[in-house]
Amino acid sequence: MKQSAKPRNNPGLFALIISETESVWSGSIQMYTKGRIILNPENKTDTLNAFDNASILFGWNSVGDARVTLTDSTRLNLSSYSIPSSAQHTVTIPDNFPGYTIAHAENNCGAMQVSGTYRPVINATSIKIAGVTPSAICEGSDVRVSFSTAGTPFTAQTRYRLRFHRSITIPAMPRSRWKRPQH
């Protein structure tokens, strides 16, 4: 007797065919695939100082956990419950950084297809702000910025700009002492 299972148009519906007789079975089967994972799918490029943190994006097309090893031996566990999936991971960018690629990735079905790279541009002179004084100023006032550098030193001809970002901090609302009446 010849037997085979063939999927129908509905992914959860299979037909068991025995000779020329057909029997319909309805149930649920979750099917996993090895899938594919992409590092930096948007091909984003950042310009950073050495030892800055960078957030890199992974995108993949399989459900479940993906275990990823980057070329610098960093190991990540990424989880997903929908397709397509994405996750960000924060890394600290070392000096003389060649970039990241995926050395190996696997899920429950085995090795995944891998692609993509993340190669930020590292500034020749990295700068770190040590302090800004005064801490409260009026528009048009002077500001003193202390900083340290690494890499190619600044010269007397070096020019730079400071950019200020507007940030609004809303203080936390005090907790109310009003109590709900009890019935």
N, C-alpha and C positions, 0 to 999 in steps of 0.2 A: 504494500500500500504506500503510495507516494504522499508525503506530507510537506507542506511549506507554509510559512507565515508571510503574508504580504500586507504592507501598509495600505490603507485606503486613503481617500482624500482628507479625512479627519485624522490628525496625528495620533489621537488616543484610541482610534478604532482599527483593529486588525482583523483580518479574516483568516481563518484556519482552513486550508483547502486540503481535503483528503480525496484523492482521485478526482472525481468530477463533482463531489458534494461540497457545498460551502456552508460553514457555520460562522455566524457573526458573534464576536466577543467584544464587549464594551468594558473598558477599564482604563487605568492610567499607568503610563510608563514614563519615567523621566529619563530622557536620553541626554547624555553628556557628550561633548566633543573635545578633542584636544585643543582646538581653538587657536587663536593668534593674539599676541600681545605686542603693543607698540609703545615704545618709549618716546615721549614728546610728540604725540600725534599731530599737534598744531605747528610743529617745527619752530617753536619759540626760541628766540635768542635773547639773552640777558647780558648787560654789561655790569659787572660786579667788581667789588674789591675782593682781594684774597681774604679768605676766612669769613665771607658773608654767607648767610643762609640763602638757599634758593629752593623754591618749591617746583618740583618736576612732576609732570603729568604722565600717567600711564593710561592707556586705553586698551580694552580687550573685548573679545566676543565669545566668551564662554561663561557659563554659570558655575558658581562654586569658588573654592579657594584656588588661588594661583600662587605658587612659590617661585620667587624671582631671585636670581643672583646677578648682581651687576659686575662689571669688569673689575671694580676695585674690591670685590669680595663682599660687598654689602648684601645682606640677605633680607628680603621683604616677604611678608605674607599679605596678599591682597585678597579681599573677599568681595563677592558679588552675588546678587540674587536676581539680576535682570540683565538683559542683553540689549544694546551694548552697555559696557560698564566703564567707569573711569575712577581713578583715585590719584590723589596727590601725595607726594612724599617729600619731606624737607630734608635737605642735605647741606652740610657745611662745605663750601668750595675751598679746597686747599690751594696754596700758591703753586704755580706751574702746572695747572690742572689740564690734562689732555681731553677730558670729557668722559661721559658715561655712555656705555652701550649695555645691552643685556647679554650676559655670558650664557645664561641658561634660565629657562622658565618651564614649569610643569604644573599640571593640575591632576585630578584624579585619574584621567585617562592617559597620562604620559606627557612626553615632551611637547611643548607648544611651539608654534612658529613664532619667531621673534624678529623685530625690526626696529629701526629708529635710533636716534642719538640725541644727546643733550650736550652741547659744547658752548658754554658761555664765554664771552670775551672778558678777560681779566685785565683790569686797569693796570697800566705800567707802574703807576704810583697809587697804592691803596691808602685811603685816608680814613681815620677814625676820629670822630668828634669826642673830645674829652670833657668839654663843658662849654656852656653858654652863660654869659653874665651880662647884665642882670637878668633875673628870671621873670621879671615883669617890666614891660617898657611901654612907652607911648609911641604912637606913629611918628616917624621921623627921628627917633632917638638912635643913639649909637649902641651897637652890640659888640661884645668881645667874644670871639670864638677861639677856644683852645683845641688843638688837634695834634695827632701824631700821624706819621706817615711810614710806609714801608715800601721798598722797591726803589725805583728811580727817584732820586732826591729832587725837590723843587729847587729852582734857581731864582736869582733876583728878578728875572724876566717872567717868571711864571705868573699867569693871571688865572683867577678862578672866580666863580660866581657862587653866591649863596642863594638858595631858593628856600623860601619859607612856605610851609604848607598850612593852610588854615584848618584848624582843628577846634571843634566845639565840644566841650565836656559838659555834660549835664549831670549835676550832682544827684546822688541817689535821693529818692523821696523818703522822708522820715516815715517810719512805721506809725500807723495810726493807733491811738490808744482806745479807739472806739471798739466796744465789744458788741457782738451780735446779741440781741435780746434772746433769752431762752424761754421756751414755751412751757 
